[in-house]
Amino acid sequence: MTVTRAIALAKIDGRRRRNGFGPAFWSGAGILVGILLLAGWMTLAPPYDPFAASGPALAAPSLDHLLGTDNLGRDNLTRLALAARTSLLISGAAALLGAVIGTALGLVAGYLGGWVDAIIMRIVDAALALPAILVALVVGVVIGTGPWPLIIALGLVFAPGFARVMRAPVIALRERDFVLAATLSGVRGHRVIVEHLLPNVLTPLFVQFASVASQVVLIEAALSYLGQGVQAPEPSAGRMISEFTRFMHVQPLLIVLPSLVIILLSAAWNLLADGLQDHFAPRREPAFSLGRPRGRRRAAAAHHGTSSRTTIDAASTDDAPEKRQQ
């Protein structure tokens, strides 16, 4: 009875963990929502014009300018919020574009197999062998610079990764009974892919989306630092670091603050990916547990003690007939 009760409690605990998101997910989502709200405020009702001087140049933080001003007297808080908005939109849009293209390729390759799978995956392997920044630079030279060319370039760069991630679960699912039954009943291939395969492979898709968005933040900052990303007058964290390097000894916040924006955005997407992975795969140890492993060790010790007592009780029960015979 004790072992049965422990197993039932373990199942209930696993069900609870699957239904709720952990602190990693909420931390990442909270950072992203906070940046969106701040960016929305600075877009709709900014306290200062982000493209015009509103105070003395290189001013320190004060009540008028909470994060100081840059070398042209522009408010740093307003420009950093707009830079975070730009990075967030580019990372989300590029990851979404890569997800659409890569998921379509992965589903088709995994479901059809054969020579179609071979051709698609060889193209994917060749694309994955190219450095992401180099491809983005080449695409930027061909179609121009700016947010939309950057989104297209980075979406194409990360689409092969989505294709490889999505292909593996599709291969495992295409031999399942529900897929075979749909095929034998006359359902067309595209409907099988959309209605039966795609809903069952959303977990790795969501995790890969958040992970790719984190990488896009860093690549966008690097391209903007090199002058091939977001162009003036739109603020960008990478370009701000490049422009303000010569003033870092006079006002270090001009370098520190854009760097913190990049770190926060990248960490938020990574936390979101870890939180989704912890939610959809609860057997995995959470990445950010706030002391949860200690509780698990106690539960494991209690379960081990329960199992030991059950074993001892069973052994005593088995020995009882021998004692009565003696």
C-alpha atoms as one frame of an Amber mdcrd trajectory, in Angstrom:
protein
   0.000   0.000   0.000   2.827   2.381   0.840   4.636   1.794  -2.457   1.392
   2.202  -4.410   0.680   5.485  -2.632   4.222   6.758  -3.382   3.818   5.907
  -7.080   0.457   7.687  -7.194   1.928  10.780  -5.548   4.814  10.736  -8.036
   2.352  10.636 -10.939   0.364  13.514  -9.468   3.580  15.521  -8.974   4.643
  14.890 -12.579   1.189  15.957 -13.804   1.392  19.174 -11.789   4.837  19.938
 -13.135   3.662  19.401 -16.683   0.677  21.738 -16.285   2.609  24.688 -14.824
   5.457  26.759 -16.195   8.561  27.106 -14.058  10.456  30.211 -12.914  12.745
  30.117 -15.948   9.813  30.599 -18.315   8.233  33.362 -16.251  11.575  35.142
 -15.813  12.225  35.207 -19.549   8.632  36.146 -20.374   8.671  38.882 -17.730
  11.826  40.467 -19.148  10.432  40.403 -22.689   7.076  41.839 -21.618   8.818
  44.562 -19.591  10.937  45.535 -22.589   7.848  45.593 -24.805   5.962  47.836
 -22.390   8.894  50.217 -22.017   9.429  50.287 -25.777   5.723  50.905 -26.355
   5.779  53.816 -23.936   8.850  55.331 -25.578   7.289  54.853 -29.011   3.844
  56.307 -28.301   4.648  58.981 -25.710   8.411  59.487 -25.351   9.489  62.075
 -22.768  12.162  63.333 -25.180  12.719  63.247 -28.915  15.090  60.295 -29.479
  16.608  61.945 -32.554  17.189  65.469 -31.208  19.265  66.961 -28.411  17.378
  67.414 -25.156  20.179  68.302 -22.759  23.923  68.821 -22.401  26.199  66.347
 -24.125  27.591  63.407 -22.112  25.523  64.326 -19.053  25.507  62.003 -16.061
  22.257  60.383 -14.846  19.908  62.874 -13.201  16.236  63.447 -12.481  15.772
  64.982 -15.923  17.656  62.218 -17.749  17.569  59.023 -15.714  20.341  57.358
 -17.749  22.144  60.498 -18.880  22.671  61.725 -22.431  24.928  60.737 -25.312
  27.551  62.766 -27.140  24.863  64.745 -28.978  22.728  65.437 -25.902  20.038
  62.844 -26.756  18.268  61.030 -23.916  19.824  57.603 -23.350  16.742  55.964
 -21.813  14.552  56.785 -24.807  17.124  55.611 -27.320  17.921  52.413 -25.408
  14.222  51.522 -25.212  13.885  51.983 -28.971  17.073  49.972 -29.559  15.682
  47.142 -27.411  12.416  47.302 -29.367  14.300  47.014 -32.652  16.383  44.066
 -31.464  13.334  42.311 -30.057  11.312  42.732 -33.249  14.187  41.624 -35.469
  14.918  38.567 -33.329  11.265  37.509 -33.184  10.567  38.126 -36.879  13.763
  36.437 -38.072  13.146  33.404 -35.851   9.544  33.242 -37.105  10.645  33.384
 -40.752  13.269  30.696 -40.158  10.693  28.571 -38.328   8.192  28.755 -41.195
  10.727  27.863 -43.893  12.652  25.285 -41.865   9.554  23.584 -40.449   8.084
  23.172 -43.924  11.320  21.619 -45.206  11.688  19.362 -42.159   8.101  18.109
 -42.344   8.328  17.327 -46.057  11.731  15.641 -45.744  10.735  13.574 -42.732
   7.367  12.475 -44.091   8.312  11.686 -47.688  11.786  10.291 -47.065  13.737
   8.716 -49.922  15.399  10.923 -52.487  13.383  13.987 -51.384  14.771  13.655
 -47.875  18.289  13.110 -49.213  18.233  16.221 -51.418  16.725  18.496 -48.764
  19.097  17.349 -46.031  22.190  17.700 -48.216  21.168  21.304 -48.929  20.587
  21.795 -45.192  24.022  20.350 -44.367  25.688  22.677 -46.869  23.842  25.695
 -45.438  24.735  24.773 -41.860  28.419  24.651 -42.805  28.406  28.379 -43.629
  29.019  30.964 -40.876  25.831  32.808 -40.002  27.411  36.274 -39.890  29.102
  35.748 -43.281  25.822  34.704 -44.929  24.007  37.649 -43.347  26.682  40.024
 -44.637  26.440  38.629 -48.173  22.642  38.806 -48.175  22.832  42.345 -46.783
  25.152  43.393 -49.610  22.809  41.873 -52.207  19.439  43.167 -50.942  20.611
  46.141 -48.861  20.840  47.052 -45.188  18.131  47.816 -42.672  15.688  45.913
 -40.463  13.779  44.031 -43.171  16.817  42.848 -45.162  18.340  41.804 -41.845
  15.214  39.820 -40.942  15.216  38.062 -44.321  18.935  37.304 -44.132  18.842
  35.909 -40.595  15.625  33.993 -41.291  17.301  32.228 -44.210  20.410  31.595
 -42.127  18.555  29.782 -39.337  15.960  27.962 -41.470  18.244  24.908 -41.999
  18.551  24.454 -38.235  14.762  24.316 -37.921  14.600  21.792 -40.758  17.039
  19.433 -39.049  15.316  19.762 -35.665  11.846  19.113 -37.101  12.843  16.207
 -39.347  13.829  13.838 -36.530  10.462  13.706 -34.673   8.569  13.469 -37.976
  10.529  10.359 -38.930   9.613   8.825 -35.569   5.923   9.742 -35.955   5.310
   8.747 -39.568   5.254   5.049 -38.614   2.772   5.538 -35.768  -0.674   4.002
 -36.016  -2.613   7.267 -36.294  -0.491   8.416 -39.254  -0.745   5.044 -41.002
  -4.492   4.982 -40.401  -4.899   8.461 -41.908  -2.809   7.470 -44.927  -4.716
   4.213 -45.494  -8.052   6.023 -45.209  -7.142   8.178 -48.198  -6.086  11.405
 -46.501  -3.745  13.366 -48.744  -0.158  13.909 -47.809  -0.382  17.633 -47.104
  -3.322  17.083 -44.767  -1.458  14.345 -42.935   1.471  16.713 -42.458  -0.622
  19.679 -41.312  -3.319  17.932 -39.270  -1.501  14.920 -37.809   2.265  15.517
 -37.794   2.619  19.252 -37.140   0.527  19.361 -33.913   2.674  16.568 -32.463
   6.039  18.270 -33.105   5.288  21.724 -31.690   7.378  21.157 -28.546  10.804
  21.155 -30.263   9.555  23.932 -32.546   8.784  26.291 -29.645  12.082  25.546
 -27.913  14.072  26.015 -31.117  12.261  29.284 -31.841  13.264  30.830 -28.508
  16.832  29.527 -28.822  17.230  30.941 -32.347  15.795  34.304 -31.280  18.508
  34.509 -28.624  21.194  33.912 -31.244  19.641  36.465 -33.591  19.946  39.146
 -30.888  23.706  38.615 -30.731  24.183  38.434 -34.503  22.076  41.558 -35.078
  24.182  43.423 -32.523  27.388  42.233 -34.195  26.184  43.264 -37.660  25.060
  46.661 -36.389  28.443  47.098 -34.709  30.065  46.476 -38.114  27.715  48.955
 -39.782  25.742  46.320 -41.733  22.664  46.136 -39.514  20.199  48.803 -38.458
  21.192  52.138 -39.952  20.986  55.660 -38.545  18.961  57.446 -37.355  17.252
  54.359 -35.876  18.986  53.440 -32.594  20.621  50.036 -32.286  22.508  48.617
 -29.331  25.348  47.273 -31.479  25.827  50.528 -33.375  25.635  52.527 -30.149
  28.554  50.526 -28.767  30.500  51.156 -31.971  29.802  54.895 -31.966  30.413
  55.506 -28.260  33.642  53.540 -27.850  35.674  56.747 -28.083  33.689  58.249
 -25.181  33.941  55.263 -22.833  36.567  56.954 -20.647  34.426  60.085 -20.267
  31.041  58.384 -19.820  31.290  54.561 -19.386  27.483  54.196 -19.262  27.364
  54.811 -23.014  29.010  51.391 -23.458  27.651  49.573 -20.424  23.967  50.304
 -21.017  23.727  49.013 -24.636  25.703  45.934 -23.571  23.185  45.295 -20.778
  20.330  45.591 -23.276  21.912  42.900 -25.478  22.600  40.650 -22.478  19.049
  41.052 -21.133  17.418  40.238 -24.453  19.601  37.225 -25.113  19.164  35.932
 -21.552  15.381  36.435 -21.743  15.062  34.320 -24.888  17.339  31.655 -23.391
  15.309  31.538 -20.175  12.152  31.239 -22.236  13.636  28.310 -24.166  14.742
  26.588 -20.948  11.329  27.154 -19.387   9.557  25.623 -22.388  11.918  22.663
 -22.315  11.302  22.148 -18.594   7.540  22.364 -19.115   7.229  19.999 -22.060
   9.918  17.577 -20.834   9.367  17.488 -17.030  11.744  14.580 -16.455  14.643
  16.868 -17.255  16.267  18.754 -14.357  15.038  22.366 -14.514  17.616  24.939
 -15.542  16.448  27.488 -12.976  14.764  25.762 -10.059  15.013  28.102  -7.021
  15.965  25.293  -4.628  13.740  22.642  -6.166  16.510  19.983  -6.381  16.804
  19.977  -2.576  13.117  19.100  -2.296  13.597  16.397  -4.872  16.477  14.914
  -2.926  14.318  14.852   0.183  11.495  13.224  -1.741  13.896  10.672  -3.197
  15.311   9.942   0.259  11.818   9.555   1.681  10.860   7.262  -1.173  14.041
   5.253  -0.650  13.281   4.966   3.053   9.729   3.898   2.272  10.981   1.270
  -0.151  13.501   0.004   2.413  10.815  -0.266   5.093   8.538  -2.047   2.660
  11.305  -4.517   1.815  12.032  -5.159   5.502   8.323  -5.634   6.234   8.023
  -8.057   3.347  11.062 -10.010   4.566   9.626 -10.158   8.079   6.316 -11.416
   6.687   8.118 -14.138   4.726  10.064 -15.245   7.804   6.990 -15.404  10.016
   5.769 -18.859   8.819   9.238 -20.328   9.454   9.212 -18.957  13.017   5.743
 -20.406  13.624   6.891 -23.811  12.328   9.848 -23.751  14.694
